[in-house]
């Protein structure tokens, strides 16, 4: 049996026909008429109620309501711009931070990545690292403190003196005062990276908090205008009230449509940013500790005095051997 649907192509039709046709050899066709109310109950029937209601409400909105909707659309535009750009920024930061930490874990010296000239642009931790490494390198070149090598027998598990090693090579270090300057620079960079991650979040928080209230303002204003018009006309029928109320309520709908995506995005991004900043603070403390252990002169005061006396004595002996031709030693010069 061949089934053919024949619908009258008009919204004003009162019925729809379902025609069941048999093959020509079987005789005439059979026609069944079904009321439109039955088709409206079918799940596949697409009723354009939402589109019609939205269009009707916008058309009936007052000038104040339309001004409110325009403000909400502008706020929504800024909100979605921040959502897209911030999501991309956080995705890049996560990706490159993971690569940077993996590369840093493979090093033994905190300056190795700088010497290898590896780049991890986009990772906040890398920006902090390279700023601290540059500052440390500057102090090592301009304000070095030379430390003599000393033997260490503790690395020999059997305690044999013949296996003594030099744990402090004769290379430049920096003073504790210079290292304080390095730490200040790293703290400033960590704060700057946190501010960069949080930039623009005020727009999302404004959309979350202000969107519904702006929409509510338009709704209340529209309802007030509607009742004022009804009072002036002297008619209180539902037909007179419905267009104005519908035009007023659309402001609240748009306000919620602006606030809901901004709310979910704001909560997700704030959690991600907090995680990145905590990770950044932890790395800053770890990097400072490793730099201090490796490049800061933390000798006891007695050792510094002893080495200074030895340096002064050696310069005096050299001056006497040269027949007094050498000037008095300058103590401001670094020890060697």
Phi and psi restraints in degrees (value plus and minus 20) as a CYANA .aco file:
   2 UNK   PHI    -115.4   -75.4
   2 UNK   PSI     106.6   146.6
   3 UNK   PHI    -126.7   -86.7
   3 UNK   PSI     107.1   147.1
   4 UNK   PHI    -146.1  -106.1
   4 UNK   PSI     108.3   148.3
   5 UNK   PHI    -114.0   -74.0
   5 UNK   PSI     108.4   148.4
   6 UNK   PHI    -146.7  -106.7
   6 UNK   PSI      87.2   127.2
   7 UNK   PHI    -128.2   -88.2
   7 UNK   PSI     116.9   156.9
   8 UNK   PHI     -90.5   -50.5
   8 UNK   PSI     103.6   143.6
   9 UNK   PHI    -101.7   -61.7
   9 UNK   PSI      47.9    87.9
  10 UNK   PHI    -182.1  -142.1
  10 UNK   PSI     121.0   161.0
  11 UNK   PHI     -92.1   -52.1
  11 UNK   PSI     -38.7     1.3
  12 UNK   PHI    -108.0   -68.0
  12 UNK   PSI     -21.3    18.7
  13 UNK   PHI     -88.7   -48.7
  13 UNK   PSI     128.7   168.7
  14 UNK   PHI    -115.7   -75.7
  14 UNK   PSI     -30.0    10.0
  15 UNK   PHI    -174.5  -134.5
  15 UNK   PSI     142.8   182.8
  16 UNK   PHI    -147.8  -107.8
  16 UNK   PSI     118.3   158.3
  17 UNK   PHI    -123.9   -83.9
  17 UNK   PSI     113.3   153.3
  18 UNK   PHI    -127.5   -87.5
  18 UNK   PSI      92.4   132.4
  19 UNK   PHI    -125.8   -85.8
  19 UNK   PSI     103.2   143.2
  20 UNK   PHI    -125.2   -85.2
  20 UNK   PSI      95.4   135.4
  21 UNK   PHI    -129.3   -89.3
  21 UNK   PSI     113.9   153.9
  22 UNK   PHI    -110.0   -70.0
  22 UNK   PSI     143.8   183.8
  23 UNK   PHI     -81.2   -41.2
  23 UNK   PSI     134.0   174.0
  24 UNK   PHI     -74.1   -34.1
  24 UNK   PSI     -55.5   -15.5
  25 UNK   PHI     -90.8   -50.8
  25 UNK   PSI     -38.7     1.3
  26 UNK   PHI    -109.8   -69.8
  26 UNK   PSI     -31.4     8.6
  27 UNK   PHI     101.7   141.7
  27 UNK   PSI    -184.9  -144.9
  28 UNK   PHI     -95.1   -55.1
  28 UNK   PSI     143.9   183.9
  29 UNK   PHI     -97.7   -57.7
  29 UNK   PSI     150.6   190.6
  30 UNK   PHI    -142.8  -102.8
  30 UNK   PSI     113.4   153.4
  31 UNK   PHI    -138.2   -98.2
  31 UNK   PSI     111.7   151.7
  32 UNK   PHI    -144.4  -104.4
  32 UNK   PSI     111.0   151.0
  33 UNK   PHI    -124.1   -84.1
  33 UNK   PSI     109.8   149.8
  34 UNK   PHI    -141.9  -101.9
  34 UNK   PSI     114.5   154.5
  35 UNK   PHI     -89.6   -49.6
  35 UNK   PSI     128.1   168.1
  36 UNK   PHI     -80.6   -40.6
  36 UNK   PSI     -50.6   -10.6
  37 UNK   PHI     -79.3   -39.3
  37 UNK   PSI     -53.5   -13.5
  38 UNK   PHI     -88.3   -48.3
  38 UNK   PSI     -60.6   -20.6
  39 UNK   PHI     -88.4   -48.4
  39 UNK   PSI     -52.1   -12.1
  40 UNK   PHI     -84.8   -44.8
  40 UNK   PSI     -43.7    -3.7
  41 UNK   PHI    -101.4   -61.4
  41 UNK   PSI     -32.4     7.6
  42 UNK   PHI     -91.9   -51.9
  42 UNK   PSI     122.4   162.4
  43 UNK   PHI     -88.3   -48.3
  43 UNK   PSI     -41.9    -1.9
  44 UNK   PHI    -107.7   -67.7
  44 UNK   PSI     -22.0    18.0
  45 UNK   PHI     -96.9   -56.9
  45 UNK   PSI     102.5   142.5
  46 UNK   PHI    -114.3   -74.3
  46 UNK   PSI      85.7   125.7
  47 UNK   PHI    -115.4   -75.4
  47 UNK   PSI     105.0   145.0
  48 UNK   PHI    -102.8   -62.8
  48 UNK   PSI      20.7    60.7
  49 UNK   PHI     -85.9   -45.9
  49 UNK   PSI     -66.0   -26.0
  50 UNK   PHI     -83.0   -43.0
  50 UNK   PSI     -66.6   -26.6
  51 UNK   PHI     -82.9   -42.9
  51 UNK   PSI     -62.1   -22.1
  52 UNK   PHI     -86.5   -46.5
  52 UNK   PSI     -61.6   -21.6
  53 UNK   PHI     -84.6   -44.6
  53 UNK   PSI     -62.1   -22.1
  54 UNK   PHI     -84.6   -44.6
  54 UNK   PSI     -64.5   -24.5
  55 UNK   PHI     -84.1   -44.1
  55 UNK   PSI     -61.4   -21.4
  56 UNK   PHI     -84.8   -44.8
  56 UNK   PSI     -62.2   -22.2
  57 UNK   PHI     -85.8   -45.8
  57 UNK   PSI     -60.2   -20.2
  58 UNK   PHI     -86.4   -46.4
  58 UNK   PSI     -60.5   -20.5
  59 UNK   PHI     -84.8   -44.8
  59 UNK   PSI     -55.1   -15.1
  60 UNK   PHI    -108.9   -68.9
  60 UNK   PSI     -19.4    20.6
  61 UNK   PHI     -88.6   -48.6
  61 UNK   PSI     126.3   166.3
  62 UNK   PHI     -96.1   -56.1
  62 UNK   PSI     144.8   184.8
  63 UNK   PHI     -75.6   -35.6
  63 UNK   PSI     -57.2   -17.2
  64 UNK   PHI     -84.9   -44.9
  64 UNK   PSI     -60.7   -20.7
  65 UNK   PHI     -84.3   -44.3
  65 UNK   PSI     -60.2   -20.2
  66 UNK   PHI     -86.7   -46.7
  66 UNK   PSI     -55.9   -15.9
  67 UNK   PHI     -84.5   -44.5
  67 UNK   PSI     -59.7   -19.7
  68 UNK   PHI     -84.4   -44.4
  68 UNK   PSI     -62.8   -22.8
  69 UNK   PHI     -84.5   -44.5
  69 UNK   PSI     -56.4   -16.4
  70 UNK   PHI     -84.0   -44.0
  70 UNK   PSI     -63.0   -23.0
  71 UNK   PHI     -82.7   -42.7
  71 UNK   PSI     -59.4   -19.4
  72 UNK   PHI     -87.8   -47.8
  72 UNK   PSI     -57.3   -17.3
  73 UNK   PHI     -86.4   -46.4
  73 UNK   PSI     -58.4   -18.4
  74 UNK   PHI     -85.2   -45.2
  74 UNK   PSI     -63.1   -23.1
  75 UNK   PHI     -82.0   -42.0
  75 UNK   PSI     -59.6   -19.6
  76 UNK   PHI     -84.7   -44.7
  76 UNK   PSI     -58.0   -18.0
  77 UNK   PHI     -82.4   -42.4
  77 UNK   PSI     -66.7   -26.7
  78 UNK   PHI     -83.9   -43.9
  78 UNK   PSI     -59.9   -19.9
  79 UNK   PHI     -82.3   -42.3
  79 UNK   PSI     -67.0   -27.0
  80 UNK   PHI     -89.6   -49.6
  80 UNK   PSI     -50.6   -10.6
  81 UNK   PHI     -82.3   -42.3
  81 UNK   PSI     -65.2   -25.2
  82 UNK   PHI     -86.0   -46.0
  82 UNK   PSI     -60.5   -20.5
  83 UNK   PHI     -79.9   -39.9
  83 UNK   PSI     -65.8   -25.8
  84 UNK   PHI     -89.7   -49.7
  84 UNK   PSI     -69.4   -29.4
  85 UNK   PHI     -87.3   -47.3
  85 UNK   PSI     -59.3   -19.3
  86 UNK   PHI     -90.4   -50.4
  86 UNK   PSI     -56.9   -16.9
  87 UNK   PHI     -83.2   -43.2
  87 UNK   PSI     -60.8   -20.8
  88 UNK   PHI     -85.9   -45.9
  88 UNK   PSI     -62.6   -22.6
  89 UNK   PHI     -81.3   -41.3
  89 UNK   PSI     -65.9   -25.9
  90 UNK   PHI     -87.6   -47.6
  90 UNK   PSI     -55.5   -15.5
  91 UNK   PHI     -85.1   -45.1
  91 UNK   PSI     -62.8   -22.8
  92 UNK   PHI     -86.3   -46.3
  92 UNK   PSI     -61.6   -21.6
  93 UNK   PHI     -81.8   -41.8
  93 UNK   PSI     -63.4   -23.4
  94 UNK   PHI     -83.5   -43.5
  94 UNK   PSI     -64.6   -24.6
  95 UNK   PHI     -82.3   -42.3
  95 UNK   PSI     -70.3   -30.3
  96 UNK   PHI     -97.3   -57.3
  96 UNK   PSI     -47.6    -7.6
  97 UNK   PHI     -84.8   -44.8
  97 UNK   PSI     -59.3   -19.3
  98 UNK   PHI     -82.2   -42.2
  98 UNK   PSI     -62.5   -22.5
  99 UNK   PHI     -87.5   -47.5
  99 UNK   PSI     -59.3   -19.3
 100 UNK   PHI     -85.9   -45.9
 100 UNK   PSI     -66.0   -26.0
 101 UNK   PHI     -83.9   -43.9
 101 UNK   PSI     -55.6   -15.6
 102 UNK   PHI     -84.8   -44.8
 102 UNK   PSI     -61.1   -21.1
 103 UNK   PHI     -90.0   -50.0
 103 UNK   PSI     -57.6   -17.6
 104 UNK   PHI     -88.6   -48.6
 104 UNK   PSI     -54.1   -14.1
 105 UNK   PHI     -83.1   -43.1
 105 UNK   PSI     -45.5    -5.5
 106 UNK   PHI    -103.7   -63.7
 106 UNK   PSI     -24.7    15.3
 107 UNK   PHI    -117.4   -77.4
 107 UNK   PSI     136.4   176.4
 108 UNK   PHI    -126.7   -86.7
 108 UNK   PSI     -47.4    -7.4
 109 UNK   PHI    -128.3   -88.3
 109 UNK   PSI     112.6   152.6
 110 UNK   PHI     -83.3   -43.3
 110 UNK   PSI     -33.7     6.3
 111 UNK   PHI    -118.5   -78.5
 111 UNK   PSI     -17.8    22.2
 112 UNK   PHI     -81.8   -41.8
 112 UNK   PSI     -64.9   -24.9
 113 UNK   PHI     -83.6   -43.6
 113 UNK   PSI     -55.5   -15.5
 114 UNK   PHI     -87.8   -47.8
 114 UNK   PSI     -61.4   -21.4
 115 UNK   PHI     -87.5   -47.5
 115 UNK   PSI     -52.5   -12.5
 116 UNK   PHI     -97.9   -57.9
 116 UNK   PSI     -30.4     9.6
 117 UNK   PHI      38.7    78.7
 117 UNK   PSI      19.9    59.9
 118 UNK   PHI    -104.4   -64.4
 118 UNK   PSI     124.7   164.7
 119 UNK   PHI    -141.0  -101.0
 119 UNK   PSI     117.1   157.1
 120 UNK   PHI    -155.4  -115.4
 120 UNK   PSI      33.9    73.9
 121 UNK   PHI     -79.1   -39.1
 121 UNK   PSI     113.6   153.6
 122 UNK   PHI      90.7   130.7
 122 UNK   PSI     -40.2    -0.2
 123 UNK   PHI    -111.0   -71.0
 123 UNK   PSI     100.7   140.7
 124 UNK   PHI     -77.9   -37.9
 124 UNK   PSI     -57.1   -17.1
 125 UNK   PHI     -84.9   -44.9
 125 UNK   PSI     -55.5   -15.5
 126 UNK   PHI     -87.2   -47.2
 126 UNK   PSI     -59.6   -19.6
 127 UNK   PHI     -81.4   -41.4
 127 UNK   PSI     -62.0   -22.0
 128 UNK   PHI     -84.5   -44.5
 128 UNK   PSI     -63.5   -23.5
 129 UNK   PHI     -81.8   -41.8
 129 UNK   PSI     -69.1   -29.1
 130 UNK   PHI     -87.6   -47.6
 130 UNK   PSI     -51.5   -11.5
 131 UNK   PHI     -89.5   -49.5
 131 UNK   PSI     -62.8   -22.8
 132 UNK   PHI     -87.0   -47.0
 132 UNK   PSI     -59.2   -19.2
 133 UNK   PHI     -86.3   -46.3
 133 UNK   PSI     -59.0   -19.0
 134 UNK   PHI     -83.4   -43.4
 134 UNK   PSI     -61.8   -21.8
 135 UNK   PHI     -87.4   -47.4
 135 UNK   PSI     -59.7   -19.7
 136 UNK   PHI     -84.5   -44.5
 136 UNK   PSI     -62.0   -22.0
 137 UNK   PHI     -83.6   -43.6
 137 UNK   PSI     -56.4   -16.4
 138 UNK   PHI     -83.2   -43.2
 138 UNK   PSI     -64.9   -24.9
 139 UNK   PHI     -90.8   -50.8
 139 UNK   PSI     -52.6   -12.6
 140 UNK   PHI     -85.5   -45.5
 140 UNK   PSI     -52.7   -12.7
 141 UNK   PHI    -104.1   -64.1
 141 UNK   PSI     -52.9   -12.9
 142 UNK   PHI    -124.7   -84.7
 142 UNK   PSI     -47.6    -7.6
 143 UNK   PHI    -153.3  -113.3
 143 UNK   PSI      40.1    80.1
 144 UNK   PHI     -98.5   -58.5
 144 UNK   PSI     134.6   174.6
 145 UNK   PHI    -145.0  -105.0
 145 UNK   PSI      94.0   134.0
 146 UNK   PHI    -106.7   -66.7
 146 UNK   PSI     109.7   149.7
 147 UNK   PHI    -135.8   -95.8
 147 UNK   PSI     110.3   150.3
 148 UNK   PHI     -92.4   -52.4
 148 UNK   PSI     129.6   169.6
 149 UNK   PHI     -91.1   -51.1
 149 UNK   PSI     125.0   165.0
 150 UNK   PHI    -153.9  -113.9
 150 UNK   PSI     123.6   163.6
 151 UNK   PHI     -94.4   -54.4
 151 UNK   PSI     128.8   168.8
 152 UNK   PHI    -151.2  -111.2
 152 UNK   PSI      98.1   138.1
 153 UNK   PHI    -114.1   -74.1
 153 UNK   PSI     -24.2    15.8
 154 UNK   PHI     -92.1   -52.1
 154 UNK   PSI     -39.6     0.4
 155 UNK   PHI     -97.3   -57.3
 155 UNK   PSI     -30.1     9.9
 156 UNK   PHI    -109.8   -69.8
 156 UNK   PSI      90.3   130.3
 157 UNK   PHI     -82.4   -42.4
 157 UNK   PSI     -46.3    -6.3
 158 UNK   PHI    -110.5   -70.5
 158 UNK   PSI     -29.8    10.2
 159 UNK   PHI      60.8   100.8
 159 UNK   PSI       1.5    41.5
 160 UNK   PHI    -101.7   -61.7
 160 UNK   PSI     107.0   147.0
 161 UNK   PHI     -86.0   -46.0
 161 UNK   PSI     -45.1    -5.1
 162 UNK   PHI     -89.0   -49.0
 162 UNK   PSI     -31.8     8.2
 163 UNK   PHI    -124.5   -84.5
 163 UNK   PSI       0.6    40.6
 164 UNK   PHI     -81.5   -41.5
 164 UNK   PSI     122.0   162.0
 165 UNK   PHI    -144.2  -104.2
 165 UNK   PSI     138.9   178.9
 166 UNK   PHI    -115.0   -75.0
 166 UNK   PSI      86.5   126.5
 167 UNK   PHI    -101.8   -61.8
 167 UNK   PSI     -43.4    -3.4
 168 UNK   PHI    -134.0   -94.0
 168 UNK   PSI      83.9   123.9
 169 UNK   PHI     -90.8   -50.8
 169 UNK   PSI     138.6   178.6
 170 UNK   PHI    -101.2   -61.2
 170 UNK   PSI      54.2    94.2
 171 UNK   PHI    -150.0  -110.0
 171 UNK   PSI     147.7   187.7
 172 UNK   PHI     -92.2   -52.2
 172 UNK   PSI     123.0   163.0
 173 UNK   PHI    -148.4  -108.4
 173 UNK   PSI    -198.3  -158.3
 174 UNK   PHI    -142.2  -102.2
 174 UNK   PSI     140.2   180.2
 175 UNK   PHI     -99.4   -59.4
 175 UNK   PSI     148.3   188.3
 176 UNK   PHI     -83.9   -43.9
 176 UNK   PSI     -54.3   -14.3
 177 UNK   PHI     -85.9   -45.9
 177 UNK   PSI     -61.4   -21.4
 178 UNK   PHI     -84.6   -44.6
 178 UNK   PSI     -56.7   -16.7
 179 UNK   PHI     -88.1   -48.1
 179 UNK   PSI     -50.2   -10.2
 180 UNK   PHI     -81.8   -41.8
 180 UNK   PSI     -58.3   -18.3
 181 UNK   PHI     -84.3   -44.3
 181 UNK   PSI     -58.3   -18.3
 182 UNK   PHI     -83.8   -43.8
 182 UNK   PSI     -62.8   -22.8
 183 UNK   PHI     -85.4   -45.4
 183 UNK   PSI     -57.6   -17.6
 184 UNK   PHI     -82.9   -42.9
 184 UNK   PSI     -62.0   -22.0
 185 UNK   PHI     -82.5   -42.5
 185 UNK   PSI     -62.3   -22.3
 186 UNK   PHI     -87.4   -47.4
 186 UNK   PSI     -57.3   -17.3
 187 UNK   PHI     -84.5   -44.5
 187 UNK   PSI     -60.1   -20.1
 188 UNK   PHI     -83.6   -43.6
 188 UNK   PSI     -61.3   -21.3
 189 UNK   PHI     -87.0   -47.0
 189 UNK   PSI     -58.9   -18.9
 190 UNK   PHI     -82.4   -42.4
 190 UNK   PSI     -61.8   -21.8
 191 UNK   PHI     -85.9   -45.9
 191 UNK   PSI     -59.5   -19.5
 192 UNK   PHI     -85.2   -45.2
 192 UNK   PSI     -59.8   -19.8
 193 UNK   PHI     -86.5   -46.5
 193 UNK   PSI     -58.6   -18.6
 194 UNK   PHI     -84.0   -44.0
 194 UNK   PSI     -60.4   -20.4
 195 UNK   PHI     -85.9   -45.9
 195 UNK   PSI     -56.4   -16.4
 196 UNK   PHI     -85.2   -45.2
 196 UNK   PSI     -60.7   -20.7
 197 UNK   PHI     -86.5   -46.5
 197 UNK   PSI     -54.9   -14.9
 198 UNK   PHI    -107.0   -67.0
 198 UNK   PSI     -25.4    14.6
 199 UNK   PHI     -82.0   -42.0
 199 UNK   PSI     110.8   150.8
 200 UNK   PHI      71.1   111.1
 200 UNK   PSI     -32.3     7.7
 201 UNK   PHI     -87.4   -47.4
 201 UNK   PSI     -40.6    -0.6
 202 UNK   PHI     -83.5   -43.5
 202 UNK   PSI     -50.1   -10.1
 203 UNK   PHI     -86.4   -46.4
 203 UNK   PSI     -63.2   -23.2
 204 UNK   PHI     -86.7   -46.7
 204 UNK   PSI     -62.3   -22.3
 205 UNK   PHI     -84.6   -44.6
 205 UNK   PSI     -54.1   -14.1
 206 UNK   PHI     -87.0   -47.0
 206 UNK   PSI     -61.3   -21.3
 207 UNK   PHI     -84.7   -44.7
 207 UNK   PSI     -59.2   -19.2
 208 UNK   PHI     -86.6   -46.6
 208 UNK   PSI     -66.9   -26.9
 209 UNK   PHI    -102.4   -62.4
 209 UNK   PSI     -56.8   -16.8
 210 UNK   PHI    -115.0   -75.0
 210 UNK   PSI     -45.4    -5.4
 211 UNK   PHI     -75.5   -35.5
 211 UNK   PSI     -74.6   -34.6
 212 UNK   PHI     -81.2   -41.2
 212 UNK   PSI     -56.2   -16.2
 213 UNK   PHI     -92.4   -52.4
 213 UNK   PSI     -56.4   -16.4
 214 UNK   PHI     -83.6   -43.6
 214 UNK   PSI     -63.4   -23.4
 215 UNK   PHI     -82.6   -42.6
 215 UNK   PSI     -60.2   -20.2
 216 UNK   PHI     -84.8   -44.8
 216 UNK   PSI     -56.0   -16.0
 217 UNK   PHI     -80.7   -40.7
 217 UNK   PSI     -65.6   -25.6
 218 UNK   PHI     -83.1   -43.1
 218 UNK   PSI     -58.1   -18.1
 219 UNK   PHI     -85.1   -45.1
 219 UNK   PSI     -68.7   -28.7
 220 UNK   PHI     -81.8   -41.8
 220 UNK   PSI     -61.7   -21.7
 221 UNK   PHI     -83.5   -43.5
 221 UNK   PSI     -63.2   -23.2
 222 UNK   PHI     -84.7   -44.7
 222 UNK   PSI     -61.5   -21.5
 223 UNK   PHI     -84.4   -44.4
 223 UNK   PSI     -59.7   -19.7
 224 UNK   PHI     -81.7   -41.7
 224 UNK   PSI     -62.6   -22.6
 225 UNK   PHI     -84.6   -44.6
 225 UNK   PSI     -58.5   -18.5
 226 UNK   PHI     -84.0   -44.0
 226 UNK   PSI     -67.8   -27.8
 227 UNK   PHI     -86.2   -46.2
 227 UNK   PSI     -54.1   -14.1
 228 UNK   PHI     -85.7   -45.7
 228 UNK   PSI     -59.5   -19.5
 229 UNK   PHI     -86.9   -46.9
 229 UNK   PSI     -59.0   -19.0
 230 UNK   PHI     -84.6   -44.6
 230 UNK   PSI     -61.4   -21.4
 231 UNK   PHI     -84.1   -44.1
 231 UNK   PSI     -57.6   -17.6
 232 UNK   PHI     -89.7   -49.7
 232 UNK   PSI     -58.4   -18.4
 233 UNK   PHI     -99.1   -59.1
 233 UNK   PSI     -39.7     0.3
 234 UNK   PHI      54.0    94.0
 234 UNK   PSI       0.9    40.9
 235 UNK   PHI    -144.0  -104.0
 235 UNK   PSI     110.5   150.5
 236 UNK   PHI    -139.6   -99.6
 236 UNK   PSI      12.4    52.4
 237 UNK   PHI     -98.2   -58.2
 237 UNK   PSI     138.1   178.1
 238 UNK   PHI     -84.0   -44.0
 238 UNK   PSI     -53.9   -13.9
 239 UNK   PHI     -82.3   -42.3
 239 UNK   PSI     -55.5   -15.5
 240 UNK   PHI     -97.0   -57.0
 240 UNK   PSI     -50.8   -10.8
 241 UNK   PHI    -104.4   -64.4
 241 UNK   PSI     -55.1   -15.1
 242 UNK   PHI     -77.2   -37.2
 242 UNK   PSI     -67.6   -27.6
 243 UNK   PHI     -79.9   -39.9
 243 UNK   PSI     -63.7   -23.7
 244 UNK   PHI     -87.4   -47.4
 244 UNK   PSI     -59.4   -19.4
 245 UNK   PHI     -86.8   -46.8
 245 UNK   PSI     -61.0   -21.0
 246 UNK   PHI     -82.9   -42.9
 246 UNK   PSI     -62.7   -22.7
 247 UNK   PHI     -85.2   -45.2
 247 UNK   PSI     -47.3    -7.3
 248 UNK   PHI     -99.4   -59.4
 248 UNK   PSI     -59.3   -19.3
 249 UNK   PHI     -88.8   -48.8
 249 UNK   PSI     -44.5    -4.5
 250 UNK   PHI     -82.4   -42.4
 250 UNK   PSI     -46.0    -6.0
 251 UNK   PHI     -85.5   -45.5
 251 UNK   PSI     -62.2   -22.2
 252 UNK   PHI     -85.6   -45.6
 252 UNK   PSI     -58.6   -18.6
 253 UNK   PHI     -81.1   -41.1
 253 UNK   PSI     -66.9   -26.9
 254 UNK   PHI     -86.2   -46.2
 254 UNK   PSI     -57.9   -17.9
 255 UNK   PHI     -80.3   -40.3
 255 UNK   PSI     -61.0   -21.0
 256 UNK   PHI     -88.8   -48.8
 256 UNK   PSI     -57.2   -17.2
 257 UNK   PHI     -85.4   -45.4
 257 UNK   PSI     -48.2    -8.2
 258 UNK   PHI     -96.6   -56.6
 258 UNK   PSI     -61.3   -21.3
 259 UNK   PHI     -98.3   -58.3
 259 UNK   PSI     -55.6   -15.6
 260 UNK   PHI     -84.5   -44.5
 260 UNK   PSI     -70.9   -30.9
 261 UNK   PHI     -82.0   -42.0
 261 UNK   PSI     -57.2   -17.2
 262 UNK   PHI     -84.9   -44.9
 262 UNK   PSI     -55.3   -15.3
 263 UNK   PHI     -86.0   -46.0
 263 UNK   PSI     -68.9   -28.9
 264 UNK   PHI     -84.2   -44.2
 264 UNK   PSI     -62.5   -22.5
 265 UNK   PHI     -85.1   -45.1
 265 UNK   PSI     -61.5   -21.5
 266 UNK   PHI     -82.5   -42.5
 266 UNK   PSI     -66.4   -26.4
 267 UNK   PHI     -82.4   -42.4
 267 UNK   PSI     -62.8   -22.8
 268 UNK   PHI     -85.7   -45.7
 268 UNK   PSI     -64.6   -24.6
 269 UNK   PHI     -91.6   -51.6
 269 UNK   PSI     -56.4   -16.4
 270 UNK   PHI     -83.1   -43.1
 270 UNK   PSI     -61.1   -21.1
 271 UNK   PHI     -83.9   -43.9
 271 UNK   PSI     -62.0   -22.0
 272 UNK   PHI     -85.8   -45.8
 272 UNK   PSI     -63.4   -23.4
 273 UNK   PHI     -85.1   -45.1
 273 UNK   PSI     -60.3   -20.3
 274 UNK   PHI     -81.9   -41.9
 274 UNK   PSI     -60.4   -20.4
 275 UNK   PHI     -83.8   -43.8
 275 UNK   PSI     -62.7   -22.7
 276 UNK   PHI     -86.6   -46.6
 276 UNK   PSI     -61.9   -21.9
 277 UNK   PHI     -88.2   -48.2
 277 UNK   PSI     -57.0   -17.0
 278 UNK   PHI     -85.8   -45.8
 278 UNK   PSI     -60.4   -20.4
 279 UNK   PHI     -82.8   -42.8
 279 UNK   PSI     -57.8   -17.8
 280 UNK   PHI     -87.6   -47.6
 280 UNK   PSI     -62.9   -22.9
 281 UNK   PHI     -83.8   -43.8
 281 UNK   PSI     -60.6   -20.6
 282 UNK   PHI     -83.9   -43.9
 282 UNK   PSI     -60.6   -20.6
 283 UNK   PHI     -87.9   -47.9
 283 UNK   PSI     -57.4   -17.4
 284 UNK   PHI     -81.6   -41.6
 284 UNK   PSI     -62.6   -22.6
 285 UNK   PHI     -85.2   -45.2
 285 UNK   PSI     -60.9   -20.9
 286 UNK   PHI     -85.7   -45.7
 286 UNK   PSI     -64.4   -24.4
 287 UNK   PHI     -83.6   -43.6
 287 UNK   PSI     -62.5   -22.5
 288 UNK   PHI     -82.7   -42.7
 288 UNK   PSI     -59.7   -19.7
 289 UNK   PHI     -84.9   -44.9
 289 UNK   PSI     -62.4   -22.4
 290 UNK   PHI     -88.8   -48.8
 290 UNK   PSI     -60.0   -20.0
 291 UNK   PHI     -83.5   -43.5
 291 UNK   PSI     -61.5   -21.5
 292 UNK   PHI     -84.2   -44.2
 292 UNK   PSI     -61.9   -21.9
 293 UNK   PHI     -85.7   -45.7
 293 UNK   PSI     -54.2   -14.2
 294 UNK   PHI    -114.2   -74.2
 294 UNK   PSI     -55.8   -15.8
 295 UNK   PHI    -143.9  -103.9
 295 UNK   PSI     -17.7    22.3
 296 UNK   PHI    -125.4   -85.4
 296 UNK   PSI     116.8   156.8
 297 UNK   PHI     -99.1   -59.1
 297 UNK   PSI      81.2   121.2
 298 UNK   PHI    -131.3   -91.3
 298 UNK   PSI      12.4    52.4
 299 UNK   PHI     -87.3   -47.3
 299 UNK   PSI     129.9   169.9
 300 UNK   PHI     -81.9   -41.9
 300 UNK   PSI     136.1   176.1
 301 UNK   PHI     -82.0   -42.0
 301 UNK   PSI     -54.6   -14.6
 302 UNK   PHI     -83.5   -43.5
 302 UNK   PSI     -59.6   -19.6
 303 UNK   PHI     -85.7   -45.7
 303 UNK   PSI     -59.2   -19.2
 304 UNK   PHI     -84.7   -44.7
 304 UNK   PSI     -61.7   -21.7
 305 UNK   PHI     -85.5   -45.5
 305 UNK   PSI     -62.1   -22.1
 306 UNK   PHI     -83.2   -43.2
 306 UNK   PSI     -64.2   -24.2
 307 UNK   PHI     -87.2   -47.2
 307 UNK   PSI     -55.5   -15.5
 308 UNK   PHI     -85.7   -45.7
 308 UNK   PSI     -60.1   -20.1
 309 UNK   PHI     -85.8   -45.8
 309 UNK   PSI     -61.1   -21.1
 310 UNK   PHI     -83.2   -43.2
 310 UNK   PSI     -59.7   -19.7
 311 UNK   PHI     -84.4   -44.4
 311 UNK   PSI     -63.8   -23.8
 312 UNK   PHI     -85.0   -45.0
 312 UNK   PSI     -61.4   -21.4
 313 UNK   PHI     -84.7   -44.7
 313 UNK   PSI     -61.0   -21.0
 314 UNK   PHI     -85.1   -45.1
 314 UNK   PSI     -57.0   -17.0
 315 UNK   PHI     -89.7   -49.7
 315 UNK   PSI     -57.8   -17.8
 316 UNK   PHI     -86.1   -46.1
 316 UNK   PSI     -62.1   -22.1
 317 UNK   PHI     -83.0   -43.0
 317 UNK   PSI     -61.9   -21.9
 318 UNK   PHI     -83.7   -43.7
 318 UNK   PSI     -56.8   -16.8
 319 UNK   PHI     -88.6   -48.6
 319 UNK   PSI     -59.2   -19.2
 320 UNK   PHI     -87.4   -47.4
 320 UNK   PSI     -58.1   -18.1
 321 UNK   PHI     -86.7   -46.7
 321 UNK   PSI     -49.1    -9.1
 322 UNK   PHI    -106.8   -66.8
 322 UNK   PSI      -9.7    30.3
 323 UNK   PHI      57.2    97.2
 323 UNK   PSI       6.2    46.2
 324 UNK   PHI      58.9    98.9
 324 UNK   PSI     -10.6    29.4
 325 UNK   PHI     -94.0   -54.0
 325 UNK   PSI     -42.8    -2.8
 326 UNK   PHI    -108.3   -68.3
 326 UNK   PSI     120.6   160.6
 327 UNK   PHI     -90.0   -50.0
 327 UNK   PSI     147.2   187.2
 328 UNK   PHI     -81.3   -41.3
 328 UNK   PSI     116.1   156.1
 329 UNK   PHI     -76.7   -36.7
 329 UNK   PSI     119.6   159.6
 330 UNK   PHI    -111.9   -71.9
 330 UNK   PSI      92.9   132.9
 331 UNK   PHI     -94.1   -54.1
 331 UNK   PSI     -29.8    10.2
 332 UNK   PHI     -98.3   -58.3
 332 UNK   PSI     -34.2     5.8
 333 UNK   PHI     -94.6   -54.6
 333 UNK   PSI     127.6   167.6
 334 UNK   PHI     -87.4   -47.4
 334 UNK   PSI     132.1   172.1
 335 UNK   PHI     -91.3   -51.3
 335 UNK   PSI     129.0   169.0
